[in-house]
Amino acid sequence: MRIGKIEKPTFEQFKQHFLTTVCDITGQTPATDTNWVEIGDSETRERIIKEFVRKMEQQYTLEIVLKSPLNNKSGTIEGVVGELYHIFSTMFLVEVINSKIRTGERRLEI
């Protein structure tokens, strides 16, 4: 799936981007089965989420809207990444549809 020439990342690519952000902010390279709340404190985890979302929005030119904060979500890092990927995939699909609609609108003569 793509928006123009921008290809949607696989889950593995998305996860690697997230882990890179974790490492950039904390200096840690945790395993994905690490308990998420063990990564820094709540503020650090919030900073990780915000920075990761900012990077994804910039790279893929879409807005990622989180319904609730993920900085204190129970579960593993993989679970947090899974939730973020689900949200990202939904927003990516919306942008694909919007892109197709805009392309179709340009073909219409009024």
FIMAR-465699 format. One record per residue (C-alpha): residue number from 1; residue in one letter; x, y, z. Coordinates in nm, 4 decimals. Layout:
<atoms>
ATOM; NUM; A; X; Y; Z
...
</atoms>
This chain:
<atoms>
ATOM; 1; M; 0.0000; 0.0000; 0.0000
ATOM; 2; R; 0.1342; 0.3430; -0.0846
ATOM; 3; I; 0.0517; 0.7108; -0.0891
ATOM; 4; G; 0.1927; 0.8350; -0.4165
ATOM; 5; K; 0.5504; 0.7068; -0.4033
ATOM; 6; I; 0.5553; 0.6556; -0.0262
ATOM; 7; E; 0.5354; 0.2862; 0.0653
ATOM; 8; K; 0.3807; 0.1791; 0.3963
ATOM; 9; P; 0.6433; 0.0258; 0.6250
ATOM; 10; T; 0.6115; -0.3341; 0.7361
ATOM; 11; F; 0.5542; -0.4023; 1.1041
ATOM; 12; E; 0.9202; -0.5053; 1.1392
ATOM; 13; Q; 1.0419; -0.1798; 0.9811
ATOM; 14; F; 0.8055; 0.0204; 1.2008
ATOM; 15; K; 0.9272; -0.1669; 1.5105
ATOM; 16; Q; 1.2905; -0.0981; 1.4205
ATOM; 17; H; 1.2151; 0.2754; 1.3854
ATOM; 18; F; 1.0551; 0.2668; 1.7316
ATOM; 19; L; 1.3478; 0.0804; 1.8880
ATOM; 20; T; 1.5879; 0.3294; 1.7304
ATOM; 21; T; 1.3921; 0.6121; 1.8923
ATOM; 22; V; 1.4050; 0.4307; 2.2295
ATOM; 23; C; 1.7814; 0.3947; 2.1935
ATOM; 24; D; 1.8292; 0.7576; 2.0827
ATOM; 25; I; 1.6447; 0.8859; 2.3895
ATOM; 26; T; 1.7471; 0.6371; 2.6594
ATOM; 27; G; 2.0728; 0.4912; 2.5353
ATOM; 28; Q; 1.9175; 0.1461; 2.5905
ATOM; 29; T; 1.8602; -0.1228; 2.3301
ATOM; 30; P; 1.5837; -0.3253; 2.4956
ATOM; 31; A; 1.4343; -0.6499; 2.3698
ATOM; 32; T; 1.0780; -0.6205; 2.2429
ATOM; 33; D; 0.9535; -0.8504; 2.5196
ATOM; 34; T; 1.0749; -0.6011; 2.7823
ATOM; 35; N; 0.7985; -0.4599; 2.9982
ATOM; 36; W; 0.7242; -0.1117; 2.8598
ATOM; 37; V; 0.6998; 0.0551; 3.2024
ATOM; 38; E; 1.0551; -0.0592; 3.2780
ATOM; 39; I; 1.1874; 0.1810; 3.0120
ATOM; 40; G; 1.2835; 0.4979; 3.1949
ATOM; 41; D; 1.0132; 0.6884; 3.3810
ATOM; 42; S; 0.6711; 0.8014; 3.2604
ATOM; 43; E; 0.8065; 1.1295; 3.1205
ATOM; 44; T; 1.0804; 0.9492; 2.9269
ATOM; 45; R; 0.8290; 0.7066; 2.7768
ATOM; 46; E; 0.6034; 0.9980; 2.6825
ATOM; 47; R; 0.9002; 1.1667; 2.5143
ATOM; 48; I; 0.9753; 0.8447; 2.3225
ATOM; 49; I; 0.6151; 0.8218; 2.1986
ATOM; 50; K; 0.5986; 1.1907; 2.1011
ATOM; 51; E; 0.9312; 1.1819; 1.9179
ATOM; 52; F; 0.8436; 0.8603; 1.7375
ATOM; 53; V; 0.5024; 0.9946; 1.6310
ATOM; 54; R; 0.6667; 1.3202; 1.5149
ATOM; 55; K; 0.9177; 1.1281; 1.3016
ATOM; 56; M; 0.6486; 0.9055; 1.1473
ATOM; 57; E; 0.4230; 1.2030; 1.0731
ATOM; 58; Q; 0.7112; 1.3859; 0.9092
ATOM; 59; Q; 0.8316; 1.0877; 0.7073
ATOM; 60; Y; 0.4878; 0.9727; 0.5908
ATOM; 61; T; 0.3089; 1.3098; 0.5776
ATOM; 62; L; 0.0091; 1.2038; 0.7829
ATOM; 63; E; -0.1288; 1.2770; 1.1278
ATOM; 64; I; -0.1262; 1.0062; 1.3936
ATOM; 65; V; -0.3978; 1.0602; 1.6536
ATOM; 66; L; -0.3643; 0.8701; 1.9800
ATOM; 67; K; -0.6898; 0.8163; 2.1716
ATOM; 68; S; -0.5109; 0.7815; 2.5026
ATOM; 69; P; -0.1565; 0.8204; 2.6322
ATOM; 70; L; 0.0665; 0.5157; 2.5922
ATOM; 71; N; 0.3435; 0.6161; 2.8321
ATOM; 72; N; 0.1993; 0.4042; 3.1171
ATOM; 73; K; 0.0444; 0.1251; 2.9089
ATOM; 74; S; 0.0917; -0.2144; 3.0673
ATOM; 75; G; 0.2538; -0.4845; 2.8584
ATOM; 76; T; 0.5636; -0.5227; 2.6478
ATOM; 77; I; 0.7360; -0.2861; 2.4088
ATOM; 78; E; 0.6055; -0.5087; 2.1282
ATOM; 79; G; 0.2500; -0.4434; 2.2531
ATOM; 80; V; 0.3017; -0.0667; 2.2452
ATOM; 81; V; 0.4518; -0.0895; 1.8959
ATOM; 82; G; 0.1581; -0.3073; 1.7872
ATOM; 83; E; -0.0919; -0.0484; 1.9069
ATOM; 84; L; 0.0991; 0.2339; 1.7382
ATOM; 85; Y; 0.1223; 0.0324; 1.4149
ATOM; 86; H; -0.2515; -0.0319; 1.4174
ATOM; 87; I; -0.3202; 0.3417; 1.4531
ATOM; 88; F; -0.0567; 0.4256; 1.1914
ATOM; 89; S; -0.1986; 0.1682; 0.9468
ATOM; 90; T; -0.5486; 0.3106; 0.9869
ATOM; 91; M; -0.4288; 0.6659; 0.9229
ATOM; 92; F; -0.2177; 0.5478; 0.6290
ATOM; 93; L; -0.5233; 0.3797; 0.4754
ATOM; 94; V; -0.7264; 0.6989; 0.5201
ATOM; 95; E; -0.4543; 0.8934; 0.3380
ATOM; 96; V; -0.4447; 0.6353; 0.0561
ATOM; 97; I; -0.8203; 0.6746; 0.0102
ATOM; 98; N; -0.7977; 1.0542; 0.0261
ATOM; 99; S; -0.5168; 1.0497; -0.2285
ATOM; 100; K; -0.7271; 0.8425; -0.4682
ATOM; 101; I; -1.0233; 1.0754; -0.4199
ATOM; 102; R; -0.8056; 1.3820; -0.4892
ATOM; 103; T; -0.6620; 1.2151; -0.7998
ATOM; 104; G; -1.0137; 1.1411; -0.9223
ATOM; 105; E; -1.1235; 1.4982; -0.8555
ATOM; 106; R; -0.8529; 1.6305; -1.0857
ATOM; 107; R; -0.9912; 1.4250; -1.3689
ATOM; 108; L; -1.3401; 1.5713; -1.3363
ATOM; 109; E; -1.4371; 1.8654; -1.5485
ATOM; 110; I; -1.6921; 2.0963; -1.3980
</atoms>
